[in-house]
Amino acid sequence: MQLVFLLLLLIVPYVLLTIADRWIGGFQVSPAARARVGLSLLFAFTALGHFIRTEDMVAMLPPVVSHPTEIVYVTGVLELLGAIGIWVPRLRRLTGICLILMLICLFPANIYSAIMRVNFGGHALGPAYLLMRAPFQLFVIGWTYVATEQRWLGGRK
């Protein structure tokens, strides 16, 4: 259910802004800016979880990870900075690359917590959770790529 909520955080602002763009004269928002609204909401919301449900997030990390509480706090701060940084034109692309790298680096924690059936964010479903989480994670990476106007995959200049 949490993944559905996160997906809605991404998509609903985009859809509403697209409708406004089409129906309200003089109202124009680029597709990338529409995508940034949802991305900011997503990262602000997930960052909040790092501070409100810290122990649940710590449980997602394997025991070999040292200083798990500090890592949870740092990643929460990074997510907040990312939610803001994508709106700063000079930082947008760098922020996007950093967010994409962070999403990739955090995925092993999702695998661990799904296998260990950590009771947080759907991980209690076990490995089946990864069947939903992996495509969602790829979707967020793609959304971040578009929202931060990345060009390193050979897109237009």
C-alpha positions as a Markdown table, in Angstrom:
| # | Residue | x | y | z |
|---|---|---|---|---|
| 1 | Met | 0.0 | 0.0 | 0.0 |
| 2 | Gln | 2.9 | 2.4 | 0.7 |
| 3 | Leu | 4.2 | 2.0 | -2.8 |
| 4 | Val | 0.8 | 3.0 | -4.2 |
| 5 | Phe | 0.8 | 6.1 | -2.1 |
| 6 | Leu | 4.4 | 6.9 | -3.2 |
| 7 | Leu | 3.3 | 6.4 | -6.8 |
| 8 | Leu | 0.4 | 8.7 | -6.4 |
| 9 | Leu | 2.7 | 11.4 | -4.9 |
| 10 | Leu | 4.7 | 11.2 | -8.1 |
| 11 | Ile | 1.9 | 11.0 | -10.7 |
| 12 | Val | -1.1 | 13.0 | -9.3 |
| 13 | Pro | 0.7 | 16.4 | -9.3 |
| 14 | Tyr | 1.9 | 15.7 | -12.9 |
| 15 | Val | -1.6 | 14.9 | -14.0 |
| 16 | Leu | -3.2 | 17.9 | -12.3 |
| 17 | Leu | -0.6 | 20.3 | -13.7 |
| 18 | Thr | -1.0 | 18.8 | -17.2 |
| 19 | Ile | -4.8 | 19.3 | -17.0 |
| 20 | Ala | -4.2 | 22.9 | -15.8 |
| 21 | Asp | -1.7 | 23.4 | -18.6 |
| 22 | Arg | -4.3 | 22.4 | -21.1 |
| 23 | Trp | -7.4 | 24.1 | -19.7 |
| 24 | Ile | -6.1 | 27.3 | -18.2 |
| 25 | Gly | -5.1 | 30.0 | -20.7 |
| 26 | Gly | -1.6 | 31.3 | -20.0 |
| 27 | Phe | -0.7 | 28.6 | -17.6 |
| 28 | Gln | 2.3 | 26.7 | -18.8 |
| 29 | Val | 4.5 | 24.3 | -16.9 |
| 30 | Ser | 7.1 | 22.2 | -18.7 |
| 31 | Pro | 6.8 | 18.4 | -18.4 |
| 32 | Ala | 10.0 | 18.3 | -16.5 |
| 33 | Ala | 8.8 | 20.9 | -14.0 |
| 34 | Arg | 5.5 | 18.9 | -13.6 |
| 35 | Ala | 7.6 | 15.8 | -12.8 |
| 36 | Arg | 9.7 | 17.7 | -10.3 |
| 37 | Val | 6.7 | 18.6 | -8.2 |
| 38 | Gly | 5.8 | 15.0 | -7.6 |
| 39 | Leu | 9.5 | 14.1 | -7.1 |
| 40 | Ser | 9.9 | 16.8 | -4.5 |
| 41 | Leu | 6.8 | 15.5 | -2.7 |
| 42 | Leu | 8.1 | 11.9 | -2.8 |
| 43 | Phe | 11.5 | 12.7 | -1.5 |
| 44 | Ala | 10.2 | 15.1 | 1.2 |
| 45 | Phe | 7.7 | 12.4 | 2.4 |
| 46 | Thr | 10.3 | 9.6 | 2.4 |
| 47 | Ala | 12.8 | 11.9 | 4.1 |
| 48 | Leu | 10.3 | 12.5 | 6.9 |
| 49 | Gly | 10.2 | 8.8 | 7.5 |
| 50 | His | 13.9 | 8.8 | 8.3 |
| 51 | Phe | 13.2 | 11.1 | 11.2 |
| 52 | Ile | 9.8 | 9.9 | 12.4 |
| 53 | Arg | 10.3 | 6.2 | 12.0 |
| 54 | Thr | 14.1 | 6.0 | 12.4 |
| 55 | Glu | 14.1 | 2.6 | 14.2 |
| 56 | Asp | 12.0 | 1.0 | 11.5 |
| 57 | Met | 14.4 | 2.3 | 8.9 |
| 58 | Val | 17.4 | 1.1 | 10.9 |
| 59 | Ala | 15.8 | -2.4 | 10.9 |
| 60 | Met | 16.0 | -2.4 | 7.1 |
| 61 | Leu | 19.8 | -2.3 | 7.3 |
| 62 | Pro | 21.9 | -5.5 | 7.6 |
| 63 | Pro | 23.7 | -6.0 | 10.9 |
| 64 | Val | 27.1 | -5.6 | 9.2 |
| 65 | Val | 26.3 | -1.9 | 8.5 |
| 66 | Ser | 28.0 | 0.2 | 11.1 |
| 67 | His | 26.3 | 3.3 | 12.5 |
| 68 | Pro | 22.9 | 2.5 | 11.1 |
| 69 | Thr | 21.0 | 5.2 | 12.9 |
| 70 | Glu | 23.4 | 7.9 | 11.6 |
| 71 | Ile | 23.1 | 6.4 | 8.1 |
| 72 | Val | 19.3 | 6.7 | 8.3 |
| 73 | Tyr | 19.6 | 10.3 | 9.4 |
| 74 | Val | 22.1 | 11.2 | 6.7 |
| 75 | Thr | 20.0 | 9.6 | 3.9 |
| 76 | Gly | 17.0 | 11.5 | 5.2 |
| 77 | Val | 18.9 | 14.8 | 5.0 |
| 78 | Leu | 20.1 | 13.8 | 1.5 |
| 79 | Glu | 16.5 | 13.1 | 0.4 |
| 80 | Leu | 15.4 | 16.5 | 1.8 |
| 81 | Leu | 18.3 | 18.3 | 0.0 |
| 82 | Gly | 17.4 | 16.4 | -3.1 |
| 83 | Ala | 13.7 | 17.5 | -2.9 |
| 84 | Ile | 15.0 | 21.1 | -2.7 |
| 85 | Gly | 18.0 | 20.8 | -5.0 |
| 86 | Ile | 16.1 | 19.7 | -8.1 |
| 87 | Trp | 14.5 | 23.2 | -8.1 |
| 88 | Val | 17.8 | 25.1 | -8.2 |
| 89 | Pro | 18.6 | 25.3 | -12.0 |
| 90 | Arg | 22.4 | 25.2 | -11.5 |
| 91 | Leu | 22.2 | 22.2 | -9.2 |
| 92 | Arg | 19.3 | 20.3 | -10.9 |
| 93 | Arg | 21.3 | 17.9 | -13.0 |
| 94 | Leu | 23.9 | 17.2 | -10.3 |
| 95 | Thr | 21.1 | 16.7 | -7.8 |
| 96 | Gly | 19.4 | 14.3 | -10.2 |
| 97 | Ile | 22.5 | 12.2 | -10.6 |
| 98 | Cys | 23.0 | 12.1 | -6.8 |
| 99 | Leu | 19.4 | 11.0 | -6.3 |
| 100 | Ile | 19.7 | 8.3 | -8.9 |
| 101 | Leu | 22.9 | 7.0 | -7.4 |
| 102 | Met | 21.4 | 7.1 | -3.9 |
| 103 | Leu | 18.3 | 5.1 | -5.2 |
| 104 | Ile | 20.7 | 2.5 | -6.6 |
| 105 | Cys | 22.8 | 2.3 | -3.5 |
| 106 | Leu | 19.8 | 1.9 | -1.2 |
| 107 | Phe | 18.3 | -0.9 | -3.2 |
| 108 | Pro | 20.3 | -3.6 | -1.4 |
| 109 | Ala | 18.7 | -2.5 | 1.9 |
| 110 | Asn | 15.3 | -3.2 | 0.3 |
| 111 | Ile | 16.5 | -6.6 | -0.8 |
| 112 | Tyr | 17.8 | -7.4 | 2.7 |
| 113 | Ser | 14.6 | -6.1 | 4.5 |
| 114 | Ala | 12.3 | -8.1 | 2.1 |
| 115 | Ile | 14.3 | -11.3 | 2.7 |
| 116 | Met | 14.3 | -10.7 | 6.4 |
| 117 | Arg | 10.6 | -9.7 | 6.3 |
| 118 | Val | 11.1 | -6.4 | 8.1 |
| 119 | Asn | 7.7 | -5.2 | 9.1 |
| 120 | Phe | 8.0 | -1.7 | 7.5 |
| 121 | Gly | 6.8 | -0.3 | 4.1 |
| 122 | Gly | 5.6 | -3.6 | 2.7 |
| 123 | His | 8.8 | -5.5 | 3.4 |
| 124 | Ala | 6.9 | -8.0 | 5.7 |
| 125 | Leu | 5.7 | -9.5 | 2.4 |
| 126 | Gly | 9.1 | -11.0 | 2.0 |
| 127 | Pro | 10.7 | -11.6 | -1.3 |
| 128 | Ala | 7.4 | -11.0 | -3.1 |
| 129 | Tyr | 7.7 | -7.4 | -2.1 |
| 130 | Leu | 10.7 | -7.1 | -4.5 |
| 131 | Leu | 8.4 | -8.0 | -7.4 |
| 132 | Met | 6.7 | -4.7 | -6.7 |
| 133 | Arg | 9.6 | -2.7 | -5.3 |
| 134 | Ala | 12.2 | -3.3 | -8.1 |
| 135 | Pro | 10.0 | -2.0 | -10.9 |
| 136 | Phe | 8.9 | 0.9 | -8.7 |
| 137 | Gln | 12.5 | 1.8 | -8.0 |
| 138 | Leu | 13.3 | 1.7 | -11.7 |
| 139 | Phe | 10.3 | 3.9 | -12.4 |
| 140 | Val | 11.5 | 6.5 | -9.8 |
| 141 | Ile | 15.0 | 6.4 | -11.3 |
| 142 | Gly | 13.5 | 7.1 | -14.7 |
| 143 | Trp | 11.2 | 9.8 | -13.3 |
| 144 | Thr | 14.2 | 11.5 | -11.7 |
| 145 | Tyr | 16.1 | 11.3 | -14.9 |
| 146 | Val | 13.3 | 13.1 | -16.8 |
| 147 | Ala | 12.5 | 15.6 | -13.9 |
| 148 | Thr | 16.1 | 16.7 | -13.6 |
| 149 | Glu | 16.6 | 17.0 | -17.3 |
| 150 | Gln | 19.4 | 14.5 | -17.6 |
| 151 | Arg | 21.0 | 14.1 | -21.0 |
| 152 | Trp | 23.6 | 11.4 | -20.4 |
| 153 | Leu | 21.6 | 8.7 | -22.2 |
| 154 | Gly | 21.8 | 10.5 | -25.5 |
| 155 | Gly | 18.8 | 12.7 | -25.1 |
| 156 | Arg | 18.4 | 16.0 | -27.0 |
| 157 | Lys | 20.8 | 18.7 | -26.0 |
